[in-house]
C-alpha cells in the first residue's frame, strides 16, 4: 500500500495535486500553515496506487510518495 507525505509548510495551496489525483484522495484542508496558505491533505483510505502524479505535479516539491 502506498503512502503520501505532504510537507504542510512547503505547500502553497495551488490545488494541482487535488486535480491530478486519479483516485481523488487529496483535498485542500481547512487549516492554514505558517505562511498563511491552506495546504493539501491526504485521505488515507487505502486506495492510493502510488502513481506519484501528485508529487510530480507539485511546483513546491511538497509531496513525497512512498510505494
N, C-alpha and C positions, 0 to 999 in steps of 0.2 A: 504494500500500500504506500502510495506517495504522500509526501508531507510538504507543505508550503510554509515558509517563514517570511514574514513581512517586517522589514525594519520600519517601524511606525514613525521614527524621527526623520528618516530619509524621504518617506512618501510625501508627495506634494498634492495628492488627491486629484490627479488628472483623470482617473477613471478608465484609462486604456485597458488595464488588466480586467476590469469588470466586464468590459465589452468583449474582450478577446477569449475569455474562458468558455470553452465549448460545453462545459457542464454547469455553467452559471453558479460557481461556488464562491466567487469573490463579489463583495459588495462594498459600498462606501459605509464606513462606520459612523457612529453618532458622536464619538469623542474627537477632540482636537489635540494635535500634537503640540510640542513647544514652539513650533514655527507658526502655529495658527491655522494649520490645514486639517481638514477631515481626511483621515487616512483609510486605506483599503483594509478590509478584514476578510479572513478566510473562514468559511463554514466547513469544518471537518465532518463530512457526512460519510466518508469512506469511499466516495465516488471518484476522487481525483485519480487521473490516469498517469500523472507525472509528465504530461506532454511538454511542459515548460514554456508554453506560448506566453503566459503571463510574465514570466521572468525575462524573456527575450524582448517583449514589447515595452517593458518598463524603462522610461527615459532616465530615471533616477537610480537605477540598479538597486532597488529596494526589496526585491523579491528573490529568494533562494528556493529552489525546488529540489527536494530530496526524493530519490526513487528507491 
